[in-house]
């Protein structure tokens, strides 16, 4: 992915979602541009129109953090969006790990942690492209039997958009899908030359109109915690809390739990029986 093109599209879409009234500017008559103009952002950021235009078009050298923060305030960026902007504006060459697809390793300590969780706790380890690198039996019983999937299909984005069973699992699929794409955008900004991530985006853009539309929005979101509803074919409805824990710069551990004494906890207990027959940690990509 071309980081300059990504920067240009990101700033343009952030401009277009704001109206002059949103930032205290007066709407001019016969205004044709959707959202804010470049001139508006430059004024609000305290930089010249020419300088902002060069930044948006990816022609300016690495702008200072102060300038990027001023642009972020002008565009009303949240924390994740601001971090994404600063990443895209960094024109220094990417490190060798950002290029070519590499096998992501699962640390032995993380594998032990997965097996140490309570029987009613589902957990899975995701890589930078949201490949499912490792999981415990309950996660397989809850989401998908990852051990039976080809390695190329053990990916939460691919399952979300391409697998009908996974789509049916989530009553709030549209919201979940949008959040998943926004999360992947953050990874793509950090690793623009990752060929595996690029290949995933290209495949889903061709095969899924829904993914293609969401990707074009350039939304970004850092998923850290929340709740998620499931409609499981074996145990019915569940409402689970999840926490996303950073293991490395590119890997996150996602942990699902239910409120003690709830019907969802009882459903997880039933699923844990199913999970005993499923394979645990992925046989590849581990140490």
Residue, then its C-alpha position, 0 to 999 in steps of 0.5 A: x500500500x502507498x502510504x502517501x495515497x493512504x494519507x491523502x485519502x484519509x485526510x480527504x475523508x476526514x474533511x468531507x465528514x465535517x461541515x463548516x458549522x461543526x468547526x465554527x466557520x460560516x457557510x459561504x454561499x454557492x459552496x460546492x465542496x462536500x464538507x470542509x475545504x482545504x482552505x478551511x483546514x489550513x485556516x483552523x490549523x494555522x498553516x498556509x493553504x499551500x503547505x496543507x495541500x502538500x501534506x494532504x497530497x503527500x508531497x510535503x516532507x515529514x511535517x512536525x508533530x505540532x503541525x499534525x496535532x493542529x491538523x488533528x484538532x481542526x479535523x476533530x480526530x479522536x485518539x486512534x485517528x490522530x495516531x493513524x495520521x501521525x503514522x501515515x505522515x511518517x515518511x521514513x523507510x519502513x523497517x524490514x519486518x514491514x515488508x514481505x509476509x512473515x510467519x508470526x510466532x506465538x510465544x510459549x508463555x502466551x500458549x500457556x496462558x491460553x490453556x490456563x484460563x477458566x473453562x468459561x473463558x474464551x481466548x484467541x491470539x490475533x496477528x497484525x492482519x487479524x489472522x488467528x494464530x492461537x486459541x483455546x478450545x472454548x474460542x473454537x466452540x464459540x466462534x469457529x473450529x479453527x483447527x479444521x480451517x486451512x491456515x489461509x482462512x484462519x482470519x477474522x476479517x475473512x470469516x466475517x465477510x466471507x463465511x455465512x456461518x460467522x455472519x449468522x453468529x453476530x446479530x450486530x454484524x453490520x456494526x462488528x464488520x465496520x469496527x473490524x475494518x476500522x481496526x484493520x486500517x490501523x494495522x495497514x497504516x503501521x505496516x503499509x508494505x506487509x504483502x499478506x495484509x495487502x493481499x487480504x485487502x485486495x481479496x476482500x475488496x474484490x469478493x465483498x462489496x460490503x468490505x470494499x465500501x467500508x474500506x473506502x471510508x478510511x475509518x480507524x478504530x482501536x478496539x480495546x474492550x466492549x461487549x458483543x452479542x452472539x446467536x450460537x447455533x448450539x446454545x442460543x443467545x449470549x452477551x459477552x464482554x471482551x478485553x483486547x490485550x497487547x502481546x506484541x506490537x502486532x499481536x493482541x489477545x482477545x478474551x471473552x467472559x460472561x457475567x457470573x451467574x448469567x445465562x451467558x455464563x451457563x451457555x459458555x459452560x455448555x460450550x466448554x463441553x463441546x470445546x473439549x473435542x476441538x483442537x487448541x493452539x494452532x499447529x503452525x506459527x508457534x515456537 
